[in-house]
């Protein structure tokens, strides 16, 4: 989902990111030195992402929600806002639509919070690549062989999602955001579905 949103945003904005904030931070610093005209856009995307993290972290902060319901609420918000983003952009407010999507990516990063800290990032892969490299080093030095596999799967998820997003953007433009919006909605429904519990 994050890969799709990032690729769609990258193509729609002319080279800026909706989830990869390290890249946007570099663009911001280079733009400040060059006094580039895109400073407002990249600063707005960064701010929107951080606000999304704040909002996502506050949801359920007082332990009033189960982790599953908290995740479902976050996914429902993501789904609704990703549906709205292309509509808003279609009325001539491209930056507002992109900022909504960046806000959603900040929200997404809080899905797996534990005690106020993010367990692992879902929208940035530098840490996953480091874990892959460390896993290989551990394997080479005689440790567990497959510790790196979950991080590879995480990276492949973002990579393949970005490829799908780029393909979709070529056909549907910014309306491609409706696909990850649909994914978020389906995941929310799965989390909210009643579960049967059996004894014994």
C-alpha positions as CSV (number, residue, x, y, z in Angstrom):
1,X,0.0,0.0,0.0
2,X,2.8,2.4,0.9
3,X,4.7,1.6,-2.2
4,X,1.7,2.3,-4.4
5,X,0.9,5.6,-2.7
6,X,4.5,6.8,-2.8
7,X,4.9,5.9,-6.5
8,X,1.6,7.6,-7.4
9,X,2.5,10.7,-5.4
10,X,6.0,10.8,-6.9
11,X,4.6,10.8,-10.4
12,X,1.8,13.2,-9.7
13,X,4.0,15.8,-7.9
14,X,6.9,15.7,-10.3
15,X,9.4,14.0,-8.1
16,X,8.3,14.3,-4.4
17,X,7.4,11.5,-2.0
18,X,4.3,10.8,0.1
19,X,5.9,8.2,2.3
20,X,9.7,8.4,1.8
21,X,10.4,11.4,4.0
22,X,14.2,11.0,4.0
23,X,14.0,11.8,0.3
24,X,11.8,14.8,0.9
25,X,14.2,16.0,3.7
26,X,17.1,15.9,1.2
27,X,15.0,17.7,-1.4
28,X,14.1,20.3,1.2
29,X,17.7,21.0,2.3
30,X,18.9,21.1,-1.3
31,X,16.0,23.4,-2.2
32,X,16.8,25.7,0.6
33,X,20.4,26.1,-0.6
34,X,19.2,26.6,-4.2
35,X,16.1,28.7,-3.2
36,X,14.0,26.3,-5.3
37,X,10.4,27.1,-6.0
38,X,9.2,23.7,-4.6
39,X,10.1,24.5,-1.0
40,X,6.5,25.0,0.0
41,X,5.4,21.7,-1.5
42,X,8.0,19.6,0.1
43,X,7.7,21.3,3.5
44,X,3.9,20.8,3.4
45,X,4.4,17.1,2.6
46,X,6.8,16.7,5.5
47,X,4.5,18.5,7.9
48,X,1.5,16.4,6.8
49,X,3.3,13.2,7.3
50,X,4.4,14.2,10.8
51,X,0.8,15.3,11.7
52,X,-0.4,11.9,10.5
53,X,2.0,10.2,12.9
54,X,0.8,12.4,15.7
55,X,-2.8,11.7,15.0
56,X,-2.2,8.0,14.6
57,X,-0.2,7.8,17.8
58,X,-3.0,9.6,19.7
59,X,-5.7,7.2,18.6
60,X,-6.1,4.7,21.4
61,X,-3.3,6.3,23.5
62,X,-5.4,6.0,26.7
63,X,-5.8,2.2,26.1
64,X,-9.5,2.7,25.5
65,X,-9.3,0.5,22.3
66,X,-8.1,-2.9,21.7
67,X,-5.0,-3.0,19.4
68,X,-7.2,-4.6,16.6
69,X,-9.9,-1.9,16.8
70,X,-7.3,0.8,16.9
71,X,-5.7,-0.5,13.7
72,X,-9.1,-0.8,12.1
73,X,-9.9,2.8,12.9
74,X,-6.6,4.0,11.5
75,X,-7.2,1.9,8.3
76,X,-10.7,3.3,7.9
77,X,-9.3,6.9,8.1
78,X,-6.6,6.0,5.6
79,X,-9.2,4.5,3.3
80,X,-11.5,7.5,3.5
81,X,-8.8,10.1,3.0
82,X,-7.1,8.2,0.1
83,X,-10.5,8.2,-1.6
84,X,-10.9,11.9,-1.0
85,X,-7.4,12.9,-2.1
86,X,-7.9,12.5,-5.9
87,X,-11.3,14.2,-5.8
88,X,-9.8,17.2,-4.0
89,X,-6.9,17.3,-6.5
90,X,-9.4,17.1,-9.3
91,X,-10.9,20.4,-8.2
92,X,-7.5,22.1,-8.7
93,X,-6.1,21.5,-5.2
94,X,-3.3,19.1,-6.1
95,X,-1.1,19.9,-3.1
96,X,-4.0,19.5,-0.7
97,X,-4.7,16.1,-2.1
98,X,-1.1,15.1,-1.9
99,X,-0.8,16.3,1.6
100,X,-3.8,14.2,2.6
101,X,-2.1,11.1,1.1
102,X,1.2,12.0,3.0
103,X,-0.9,12.3,6.2
104,X,-2.2,8.8,5.5
105,X,1.3,7.5,5.2
106,X,2.2,9.0,8.6
107,X,-0.9,7.3,10.0
108,X,0.1,4.0,8.5
109,X,3.4,4.1,10.3
110,X,1.5,4.0,13.6
111,X,-0.4,0.8,12.9
112,X,2.1,-1.4,14.8
113,X,2.9,0.9,17.8
114,X,3.9,-0.6,21.1
115,X,3.9,1.6,24.2
116,X,4.1,4.7,22.1
117,X,6.9,3.6,19.8
118,X,6.7,2.3,16.3
119,X,7.7,-1.4,16.1
120,X,8.8,-1.1,12.5
121,X,8.3,1.4,9.7
122,X,6.0,0.4,7.0
123,X,6.8,3.2,4.5
124,X,10.6,3.4,4.6
125,X,12.9,0.6,3.8
126,X,16.4,1.7,4.8
127,X,16.0,0.0,8.1
128,X,14.7,-3.2,6.4
129,X,17.7,-3.2,4.0
130,X,20.1,-2.8,7.0
131,X,18.3,-5.8,8.7
132,X,18.7,-7.8,5.5
133,X,22.5,-7.0,5.4
134,X,22.8,-7.8,9.1
135,X,20.9,-11.1,8.6
136,X,23.3,-12.1,5.9
137,X,26.3,-11.3,8.1
138,X,24.8,-13.4,10.9
139,X,24.2,-16.3,8.5
140,X,27.8,-16.1,7.2
141,X,29.2,-16.0,10.7
142,X,27.3,-19.2,11.6
143,X,24.1,-17.7,13.1
144,X,20.4,-18.3,12.1
145,X,20.0,-18.6,8.3
146,X,16.6,-17.0,7.7
147,X,16.4,-14.0,10.1
148,X,16.6,-11.6,7.1
149,X,13.6,-13.1,5.2
150,X,10.8,-11.1,6.9
151,X,12.7,-7.9,6.1
152,X,13.1,-9.0,2.5
153,X,9.4,-9.6,2.3
154,X,8.7,-6.2,3.7
155,X,11.0,-4.6,1.1
156,X,9.5,-6.7,-1.7
157,X,6.0,-5.5,-0.6
158,X,7.0,-1.9,-1.0
159,X,8.9,-2.5,-4.2
160,X,6.1,-4.4,-5.9
161,X,3.5,-1.9,-4.6
162,X,5.5,0.9,-6.1
163,X,5.6,-0.9,-9.5
164,X,1.8,-1.4,-9.4
165,X,1.3,2.2,-8.4
166,X,3.4,3.4,-11.3
167,X,1.5,1.2,-13.8
168,X,-1.8,2.3,-12.4
169,X,-0.8,6.0,-12.5
170,X,-0.1,5.7,-16.2
171,X,-3.7,4.5,-16.8
172,X,-5.8,6.3,-14.1
173,X,-3.6,9.2,-12.9
174,X,-4.1,10.3,-9.3
175,X,-7.4,8.3,-9.2
176,X,-5.0,5.3,-8.7
177,X,-5.0,6.2,-5.0
178,X,-8.4,4.5,-4.9
179,X,-6.7,1.1,-5.1
180,X,-4.7,1.5,-1.9
181,X,-7.8,3.1,-0.4
182,X,-9.7,-0.1,-1.2
183,X,-6.9,-2.2,0.4
184,X,-7.0,-0.2,3.6
185,X,-10.8,-0.5,3.7
186,X,-10.7,-4.3,3.2
187,X,-8.0,-4.7,5.9
188,X,-10.2,-2.6,8.3
189,X,-13.2,-4.9,7.6
190,X,-11.1,-8.0,8.2
191,X,-9.9,-6.6,11.5
192,X,-13.5,-5.8,12.5
193,X,-15.0,-9.1,11.4
194,X,-16.3,-11.2,14.3
195,X,-14.0,-14.1,15.2
196,X,-15.2,-17.4,16.5
197,X,-13.4,-18.7,19.6
198,X,-13.4,-22.4,20.3
199,X,-12.5,-23.9,23.6
200,X,-10.3,-26.9,23.9
